[in-house]
Amino acid sequence: MWFEHGDASREVIGTVVYTWVDQKCGLMVVLRFDASTLRSQVILEWIKSKLFAGISLGYTADVVYENGIINVVKKTIHELSIVRNPHHKSCTVQFVGNSIPLKAR
């Protein structure tokens, strides 16, 4: 899987390293930027400065239609875009850095 900057280009600027579903927050994603191009370095700075702090997912959904109700049984994500204004307000960048901060136990 890969991610892109959704408001200015369709250029691949990184990869998805790890994903999981948190019971409180929903889908969580760890991304790795490819900082080898000037464009990706600029986009990373935009994210750090919160100019672009949203995430948008492109996906397909498998659905089951039963008794007049459509139920989504599976979503397959095809792309992840970094955007200024996410459709779902909770889809935001939570942390930018070289290592993920862990909660003290």
C-alpha positions as CSV (number, residue, x, y, z in Angstrom):
1,M,0.0,0.0,0.0
2,W,1.1,3.6,-0.5
3,F,0.0,7.1,0.2
4,E,0.0,10.3,-1.6
5,H,-0.5,14.0,-1.1
6,G,-4.1,14.4,-2.2
7,D,-4.5,18.2,-2.8
8,A,-1.6,18.9,-5.2
9,S,-0.5,15.7,-6.9
10,R,-0.9,12.0,-7.3
11,E,2.8,11.4,-6.5
12,V,3.7,8.5,-4.3
13,I,5.7,9.9,-1.3
14,G,5.8,7.1,1.1
15,T,4.6,3.7,2.3
16,V,2.3,2.3,5.0
17,V,4.4,0.4,7.5
18,Y,1.8,-0.9,9.9
19,T,-2.0,-0.6,10.6
20,W,-4.3,-1.6,13.4
21,V,-7.7,-0.9,14.7
22,D,-7.8,0.9,18.1
23,Q,-11.1,0.4,20.0
24,K,-11.3,4.1,20.9
25,C,-9.8,5.8,17.9
26,G,-10.5,3.4,15.0
27,L,-8.1,2.8,12.2
28,M,-4.5,3.7,13.1
29,V,-1.7,3.9,10.4
30,V,2.1,4.2,10.7
31,L,3.6,5.8,7.6
32,R,7.1,6.1,6.3
33,F,8.0,9.1,4.1
34,D,10.4,8.8,1.2
35,A,12.2,12.1,1.9
36,S,14.5,11.7,-1.2
37,T,12.7,14.3,-3.2
38,L,12.2,18.0,-2.6
39,R,8.5,17.7,-3.1
40,S,8.1,15.0,-0.4
41,Q,10.3,17.0,2.0
42,V,8.0,20.1,1.4
43,I,4.9,18.0,2.0
44,L,6.3,16.6,5.2
45,E,7.0,20.2,6.4
46,W,3.4,21.1,5.6
47,I,2.2,18.1,7.7
48,K,4.5,19.1,10.6
49,S,3.2,22.7,10.5
50,K,-0.4,21.3,10.4
51,L,-1.1,23.0,7.1
52,F,-2.0,19.5,5.9
53,A,-3.3,17.5,8.9
54,G,-6.0,15.3,7.4
55,I,-6.1,11.9,6.0
56,S,-8.4,10.6,3.3
57,L,-8.8,6.9,2.3
58,G,-9.7,5.5,-1.1
59,Y,-11.2,2.1,-0.7
60,T,-13.7,-0.4,-2.1
61,A,-16.3,-2.1,0.1
62,D,-17.7,-5.6,0.0
63,V,-21.4,-5.4,1.0
64,V,-24.2,-7.8,1.8
65,Y,-27.8,-6.9,1.1
66,E,-30.2,-8.6,3.5
67,N,-33.8,-7.7,4.4
68,G,-33.5,-4.3,2.8
69,I,-30.4,-3.4,4.7
70,I,-26.9,-2.9,3.2
71,N,-24.1,-4.1,5.5
72,V,-20.4,-3.4,4.8
73,V,-18.5,-6.6,5.6
74,K,-15.0,-5.6,4.4
75,K,-13.2,-2.5,3.2
76,T,-10.0,-2.8,1.1
77,I,-7.9,0.4,1.2
78,H,-6.2,1.3,-2.1
79,E,-4.7,4.7,-1.3
80,L,-4.2,7.1,1.6
81,S,-4.0,10.8,0.8
82,I,-2.7,13.6,3.0
83,V,-5.3,16.4,2.7
84,R,-6.0,19.8,4.2
85,N,-9.7,19.1,5.2
86,P,-10.6,15.4,5.7
87,H,-14.2,14.4,4.9
88,H,-14.4,12.8,8.4
89,K,-13.1,15.3,10.9
90,S,-11.5,12.6,13.1
91,C,-9.2,11.4,10.3
92,T,-6.2,13.4,11.2
93,V,-2.4,13.1,11.6
94,Q,-1.8,12.5,15.3
95,F,2.0,12.4,15.5
96,V,5.0,13.2,13.3
97,G,8.5,12.0,14.3
98,N,11.1,9.3,14.0
99,S,9.6,7.0,16.7
100,I,6.2,6.5,18.1
101,P,5.8,7.7,21.7
102,L,4.6,4.9,23.9
103,K,2.3,5.4,26.9
104,A,3.9,4.7,30.3
105,R,2.5,1.6,32.0
